[in-house]
């Protein structure tokens, strides 16, 4: 237990106990960090375009990337893709079980199958054998929009019970074949259905859970739906890897995923900017400044905090808890805070460049401290 959790019990999140699996070089479940993933939207058959997008996702912080494999051309390109990136690649399979077998042979780290449309139990068994033969993990991906016909007839509509029944039925097939390297998702575009299905599944099985609100929508509304659904689950300790499904650039999915985890103190990456909404008291244009700083500091991956507050009402107090802070004042200048303490005055006209320089320098300092501690942590 970390010290801040001990001192502030209201911030404690006790993660659901799950067994750990591997997706290539990345651990999922157990005590492994909650991973963030996205999916490419290029034609997988265009290996170079797909690799460019994978590189952008990796730079944004993605731990795992999924690619769709709808045809033979895609699984043929998969070998080139896998050979030219270090990030684990999940092959997304629908309808054609042979694509899963081809993807396993091509080096996919994980096979995602949707039980509702992969076909018979025999076909699922063949996919399991391929996963065993080529060292893949698997994800059972249940979606409210593609449940098995028999379940829909019995339950009348997609519901948590139907989704969990589908997931457990296919998990049992994997376990009957002595295959345990799998995770499960039970996604819906409806937030209530998604959360209820995951809550029930979390109690029913100990495998890692891949969580997400599927087809959440455009960037703004999709982010809100995902934050509500995933936030509820993560706060309850449910979820080992997350995907935010947005009708937007996949890089935005990674950013939103990390922001959700950061807001709950579950994962930290990059600069966490604390900023006021601004009002008539502001000593500088807060909104414009924060937008520019967010863009200029996007390259920093070291976890750290920056407060940008328009006036002295909350500025000094927020700065107490941030690595770097700036509080607006009068006469076109404000105060810079370092590690919570007033450090020097700064003219508004110079603030962007100066704050970027301060944050970059602080990030290097924090990274050096972290790197110095790593051998000690390894020895323990």
Residue pairs with C-beta under 8 A, 6 or more apart in sequence:
1 12
4 11
4 265
5 11
5 12
11 265
13 234
13 235
13 237
13 264
13 265
13 266
14 237
15 237
16 202
16 209
16 236
16 237
16 238
17 206
18 29
18 30
18 206
18 207
18 208
18 209
18 240
19 29
19 30
19 180
19 206
19 207
19 208
20 27
20 28
20 29
20 30
20 31
20 32
20 208
21 27
21 28
21 29
21 137
21 180
21 181
21 182
21 183
21 207
21 208
22 28
22 137
22 181
23 35
23 64
23 88
23 90
23 109
23 110
23 137
23 241
24 64
24 87
24 88
24 89
24 109
24 110
25 86
25 88
25 109
26 32
26 35
26 63
26 64
26 88
26 109
28 35
28 137
28 183
28 208
28 210
28 240
28 241
29 183
29 207
29 208
29 240
30 208
30 240
32 240
33 267
34 234
34 239
34 240
34 241
34 242
34 261
34 266
34 267
35 63
35 64
35 240
35 241
35 242
36 61
36 62
36 63
36 64
36 241
36 242
36 243
36 254
36 257
36 258
36 261
36 267
37 62
37 63
37 64
37 65
37 66
37 90
37 241
37 242
37 243
37 257
38 57
38 62
38 65
38 66
38 243
38 244
38 250
38 251
38 253
38 254
38 257
39 65
39 66
39 67
39 68
39 92
39 243
39 250
39 253
40 50
40 53
40 54
40 57
40 65
40 66
40 67
40 68
40 250
41 53
41 250
42 49
42 50
42 52
42 53
43 49
43 50
43 74
44 50
44 67
44 68
44 69
44 70
44 73
44 74
44 77
44 78
44 81
45 71
45 73
45 74
45 76
45 77
46 77
47 77
47 80
47 81
47 84
50 67
50 77
50 81
51 80
51 81
51 84
51 85
53 250
54 65
54 67
54 81
54 85
54 87
54 89
55 85
56 250
56 251
57 65
57 87
57 250
57 251
57 254
58 65
58 85
58 86
58 87
60 251
60 254
60 255
61 254
61 255
61 258
61 269
61 270
61 301
62 87
62 254
63 87
63 88
63 241
64 87
64 88
64 89
64 90
64 109
64 110
64 241
65 85
65 87
65 88
65 89
65 90
66 89
66 90
66 91
66 92
66 112
66 243
67 74
67 78
67 81
67 89
67 90
67 91
67 92
68 74
68 92
68 94
69 75
69 78
69 91
69 92
69 93
69 99
69 100
69 102
69 103
70 94
70 96
70 99
71 96
71 99
72 99
72 102
74 99
75 91
75 99
75 102
75 103
75 106
76 102
76 106
78 89
78 91
78 102
78 103
78 106
78 107
78 108
79 106
79 107
81 89
82 89
82 106
82 107
82 108
82 109
83 107
88 109
88 110
89 107
89 108
89 109
89 110
90 108
90 109
90 110
90 111
90 112
90 139
91 99
91 100
91 103
91 104
91 106
91 108
91 110
91 111
91 112
92 112
93 99
93 100
93 103
93 111
93 112
93 113
93 114
93 118
93 127
94 114
94 117
94 118
95 117
95 118
95 119
97 113
97 118
97 119
97 123
97 124
97 126
97 127
100 111
100 113
100 118
100 127
100 130
100 131
101 126
101 127
101 130
103 111
104 111
104 127
104 130
104 131
104 133
104 134
104 136
105 130
105 134
107 134
108 134
108 136
109 136
109 137
110 136
110 137
110 138
110 139
111 127
111 130
111 131
111 136
111 137
111 138
111 139
112 138
112 139
112 141
113 124
113 127
113 138
113 139
113 140
113 141
114 141
114 142
114 143
114 146
115 124
115 140
115 141
115 142
115 148
115 166
115 167
115 169
115 170
116 142
116 143
116 146
116 147
116 148
116 166
117 146
118 124
118 127
121 173
124 170
124 173
125 173
125 177
127 138
128 138
128 173
128 174
128 177
128 179
129 177
130 136
131 137
131 138
131 179
131 181
132 177
132 179
136 181
137 181
137 182
137 183
138 174
138 179
138 181
138 182
138 183
139 182
139 183
139 184
139 185
139 210
140 167
140 170
140 171
140 174
140 182
140 183
140 184
140 185
141 184
141 185
141 187
141 210
142 163
142 166
142 167
142 170
142 184
142 185
142 186
142 187
142 197
143 187
143 188
143 214
144 158
144 163
144 187
144 188
144 189
144 190
144 193
144 194
144 197
144 214
145 158
145 188
145 189
145 214
145 215
147 158
147 162
147 163
147 166
148 166
151 162
151 165
151 166
152 158
152 162
154 162
155 161
155 162
158 188
158 193
159 193
160 186
160 193
160 196
160 197
160 199
160 200
161 200
163 186
163 188
163 193
163 197
163 201
164 186
164 197
164 200
164 201
164 204
166 186
167 184
167 186
167 201
167 205
168 201
168 204
168 205
171 182
171 184
171 205
171 207
174 180
174 182
180 207
182 207
183 207
183 208
183 209
183 210
183 240
183 241
184 201
184 205
184 207
184 208
184 209
184 210
185 209
185 210
185 211
185 212
186 194
186 197
186 198
186 201
187 194
187 211
187 212
187 213
187 214
187 245
188 194
188 197
188 213
188 214
189 213
189 214
189 215
189 216
189 217
191 213
191 225
191 228
191 229
194 212
194 213
194 214
194 229
195 229
195 232
195 233
198 209
198 211
198 233
198 238
198 239
199 233
199 236
199 238
201 209
202 209
202 238
208 240
208 241
209 238
209 239
209 240
209 241
210 240
210 241
210 242
210 243
211 230
211 233
211 234
211 238
211 239
211 240
211 241
211 242
211 243
212 226
212 229
212 230
212 242
212 243
212 244
212 245
213 225
213 226
213 229
213 230
213 244
213 245
214 245
215 245
216 222
216 223
216 225
216 226
216 244
216 245
216 246
217 225
217 246
217 247
218 246
218 247
218 248
219 246
219 247
219 248
219 252
222 244
222 245
222 246
222 247
222 248
223 244
223 246
223 256
226 244
226 245
226 246
226 256
226 260
227 256
227 260
227 263
230 239
230 242
230 244
230 260
231 260
231 263
231 264
233 239
234 242
234 260
234 261
234 264
234 266
235 264
242 257
242 260
242 261
243 253
243 257
244 253
244 254
244 256
244 257
244 260
245 253
246 252
246 253
246 256
258 267
258 269
258 270
261 267
261 268
262 268
262 269
262 272
268 303
269 301
269 303
270 297
270 298
270 300
270 301
270 302
270 303
271 297
271 300
271 304
271 305
271 306
271 359
271 363
272 303
272 304
272 305
272 306
273 290
273 293
273 294
273 297
273 305
273 306
273 307
273 308
274 305
274 306
274 307
274 308
274 309
274 318
274 322
275 286
275 290
275 307
275 308
275 309
276 282
276 286
276 308
276 309
276 310
276 311
276 314
277 286
278 285
278 286
278 287
278 310
279 310
279 311
281 310
281 311
281 313
282 310
282 311
282 328
283 310
283 311
283 327
283 328
283 329
283 330
283 332
283 333
283 334
283 348
284 310
284 328
284 334
284 348
284 351
286 308
286 309
286 310
286 328
289 308
289 351
289 352
290 308
292 352
293 306
293 308
293 352
293 355
293 356
296 352
296 356
297 306
297 356
297 359
300 359
300 360
300 363
302 363
302 364
302 366
302 367
302 370
303 366
304 323
304 324
304 359
304 362
304 363
304 366
305 321
305 322
305 323
305 324
306 322
306 323
306 324
306 325
306 355
306 359
307 315
307 318
307 319
307 321
307 322
307 324
307 325
307 326
307 327
307 337
308 325
308 326
308 355
309 315
309 318
309 319
309 325
309 326
309 327
309 328
310 327
310 328
311 327
311 328
311 329
312 327
312 328
312 329
315 325
315 326
315 327
315 328
315 334
315 335
316 327
316 335
316 337
316 342
318 325
319 325
319 326
319 327
319 337
319 340
320 337
320 340
321 340
322 337
322 340
323 338
323 339
323 359
323 362
323 366
324 336
324 337
324 338
324 355
324 358
324 359
324 362
325 336
325 337
325 338
325 340
326 334
326 335
326 336
326 337
326 346
326 351
326 355
327 334
327 335
327 337
328 334
328 348
329 335
329 345
332 347
332 348
332 349
333 345
333 346
333 347
333 348
334 345
334 346
334 348
334 351
335 342
335 343
335 344
335 345
335 346
336 342
336 343
336 344
336 345
336 346
336 354
336 355
336 358
337 343
338 358
338 362
346 354
346 355
